[in-house]
Amino acid sequence: MVAGRNMLMISDYFEHVPSSRSISLALTYDNESEAREAYDKLGEGGEHKYPFVFQPWGAYYGEVIDKFGVTWMITKPLTIQVQKN
């Protein structure tokens, strides 16, 4: 299972796409290991477009194009814990 209980979001693509697919699918995970697993599984037989690494904006992010030509954007946002006094 790739998405599990995660929200699936869809975004169109503004650059020219050489095939009929012009959308990217985004998956956001609360758990870094689950996000990495999805990134690796979706990339099997496809292309790792951007490595899944910690980004300057404070989240883990990577993109893969799966074996069917679909682009997947995988994110694990930074979790900030707020202490209540």
Secondary structure by P-SEA (a helix, b strand, c coil): cccccbbbbbbbbcccccccccbbbbbbbccaaaaaaaaaaaacccccccccccccccccccccccccbbbbbbbbcbbbbbbcc
